[in-house]
Structure formats: structure tokens, C-alpha cells
Amino acid sequence: MGVTSSDLYDETDAQRYDEDNVSVSTPEVLNPMLDVLAELAHAGKVLEFASGTGRITVPLVNRGLDVAGIELSPHMTAKLREKMPPGRLPVVVGDMATATAPDVGNYSLVFLVFNTISNLRTQAEQVACFRNAARHLRPGGRFLIELWVPQLQRMAPDLHLAPVQFETNGHLVFDTYDLASQECMSHHYRPQPDGSVRYGSGRFRYLWAPECDLMAQLAGLELESRWADWSRSPFTSASPSHVSIWRKPEH
Ligand SMILES: C[S@@+](CC[C@H](N)C(=O)[O-])C[C@H]1O[C@@H](n2cnc3c(N)ncnc32)[C@H](O)[C@@H]1O
């Protein structure tokens, strides 16, 4: 596989990431996630694809887990390094669709959260990512994904645009969709203290849970659980996102 289709998080993105994501870095948000991940790890090795600045991996290591990461951006990894040294949390800077972490084949859990499978913007790379996860797992190990459900029902049809989020701090998000190619672009508008608005965008390939299941099947993985959230609520047609877990067969 050649060069990744993912947008690269540059130094500015890395500098802003933790501050922009304060609302999803609180103990109230993180603890239910960390509880599930720790339980699924069964005290074995854990690998995060797209480990970023360590929002999840650093607290997992602090809970005593044996964790590694694969992350495309050296800038995001440099921010993680300000929090934890490589001896405690090894990170391979590379593409999660192709890169190899130490102890490949020995992980009890590989996880990919915060919708990041969609940062791979071709179907072929998303399939490769599932295969790469399966390759890293020990027999009986699990691959977990947290992914939003494309909100096409919210779309203004003539505009191909859907409102996604409006937070009390004024942070506004719209997504634009190209239905033919399954491409999506998120547009973020963040009010600044000086009264200006900072615009940022990200490009994604959206996919539904059943397409994930097909990719898992191609990678030799079997669906074990699908929840609407980290407290294991049932996934329904109204659920805006899902947490899905596939298992690598023992034999
Ligand atoms: C929304 S952030 C999530 C970071 C972290 N998982 C978290 O939950 O805070 C997305 C991350 O995915 C990384 N990323 C994007 N494409 C990638 C790829 N092909 N391989 C590895 N990492 C990738 C970005 O550099 C960025 O750090």
C-alpha cells in the first residue's frame, strides 16, 4: 500500500488538540471507556491505532496496563511524549493500515476510537486497517471501534449538509456529504476570546456498522458485541454512534 489518504495532523493541530478536546477528556467521559478497555484487555497487551496525544493511552498506562500505539503524526506523538516516555508507552509513527507495532500477534486488544477509521479515506485502506488489527491480535484477541453513524437523515437534501453539534461554548459543527463517493467533510467553527471565529475542517470516508462487519469478515474477525455507547446501551436505529467489538477466533 502506498502513501496514506489520511490528512496529516500538523504542529498547529497537535498544539491545539488537548485544549480543543477538553470536553471529551474529563473523568466522566473517559472512565466508562477506560473501564471497558481495561476489562477487554484481560491484563494482556493493548494497542491503540491513532494514539494521538495520549488522551486514552496515558490514563490506561496509569491504570497499570501494558499499552502501545501506532500514530501517523509525529507532531501528535511529540505531545504524547511530553506526558509519558517511550519506555512506558511505545508509539510507532506510521499508518495504522500498514505499520507494525512491537509484539505483533500478541495483543489482547486493539482499539480505534473517536471515529478515526474514517480518517482513512478509501475503502481499500479501511479494509487494510481491519486486517492490520487482526494481524496484531493473539488468537482470541479483540478489535474495538468507536464510530459515528452518518447522520444522513439530518441532511438538508439540496445542500448535502447536516448540522452535527452545537456546544454551549458556541462550537458549531456541520458535515457535508458526497453520497456517491461516501466522502464527508466536517466544518468546525470555534468562537475565540477576541470575538473572532476559528474555522477548521477534516476530510473523512464515512461507513455504517454493516460495512465494518464486512471488513471484519474479510480480516477473519467475528462480531462479538455492538453497543450504542460505553455503558453498553443497546444499539438501535436512533443511535448516533456505536462501539463494536470483533474477536479473532482461537483456531
Ligand atoms: C481525532 S484524533 C484521535 C486521537 C486519539 N485516539 C484520541 O482519541 O484522542 C485522530 C488521530 O488519528 C491520527 N491518524 C489519522 N490517520 C491516521 C493513520 N492513517 N494512521 C495512524 N494514525 C492516524 C491523527 O494523526 C490523529 O492523531
The ligand as a Tripos MOL2 file, in Angstrom:
@<TRIPOS>MOLECULE
LIG
   27    29     1     0     0
SMALL
NO_CHARGES

@<TRIPOS>ATOM
      1 C1         -9.3740   12.5870   16.4460 C.3       1 LIG1
      2 S1         -7.6810   12.1870   16.7420 S.3       1 LIG1
      3 C2         -7.8600   10.8530   17.9220 C.3       1 LIG1
      4 C3         -6.6370   10.6890   18.7850 C.3       1 LIG1
      5 C4         -6.8450    9.7490   19.9770 C.3       1 LIG1
      6 N1         -7.1870    8.4100   19.5280 N.3       1 LIG1
      7 C5         -7.9490   10.2730   20.8650 C.2       1 LIG1
      8 O1         -8.9690    9.5940   20.9930 O.co2     1 LIG1
      9 O2         -7.7900   11.3510   21.4330 O.co2     1 LIG1
     10 C6         -7.2660   11.3290   15.2560 C.3       1 LIG1
     11 C7         -5.8370   10.8350   15.2180 C.3       1 LIG1
     12 O3         -5.6930    9.9060   14.1580 O.3       1 LIG1
     13 C8         -4.4120   10.0610   13.6150 C.3       1 LIG1
     14 N2         -4.4350    9.4090   12.2920 N.ar      1 LIG1
     15 C9         -5.1000    9.8290   11.1950 C.ar      1 LIG1
     16 N3         -4.8800    8.9790   10.1880 N.ar      1 LIG1
     17 C10        -4.0600    8.0040   10.6490 C.ar      1 LIG1
     18 C11        -3.4730    6.8490   10.0640 C.ar      1 LIG1
     19 N4         -3.6990    6.5200    8.7770 N.pl3     1 LIG1
     20 N5         -2.6840    6.0650   10.8370 N.ar      1 LIG1
     21 C12        -2.4540    6.3920   12.1360 C.ar      1 LIG1
     22 N6         -2.9730    7.4860   12.7450 N.ar      1 LIG1
     23 C13        -3.7660    8.2760   12.0020 C.ar      1 LIG1
     24 C14        -4.2350   11.5550   13.6130 C.3       1 LIG1
     25 O4         -2.8950   11.9330   13.4310 O.3       1 LIG1
     26 C15        -4.7910   11.9120   14.9810 C.3       1 LIG1
     27 O5         -3.8030   11.8220   15.9610 O.3       1 LIG1
@<TRIPOS>BOND
     1     1     2 1
     2     2     3 1
     3     2    10 1
     4     3     4 1
     5     4     5 1
     6     5     6 1
     7     5     7 1
     8     7     8 2
     9     7     9 1
    10    10    11 1
    11    11    12 1
    12    11    26 1
    13    12    13 1
    14    13    14 1
    15    13    24 1
    16    14    15 ar
    17    14    23 ar
    18    15    16 ar
    19    16    17 ar
    20    17    18 ar
    21    17    23 ar
    22    18    19 1
    23    18    20 ar
    24    20    21 ar
    25    21    22 ar
    26    22    23 ar
    27    24    25 1
    28    24    26 1
    29    26    27 1
@<TRIPOS>SUBSTRUCTURE
     1 LIG1         1 GROUP 0 **** ****
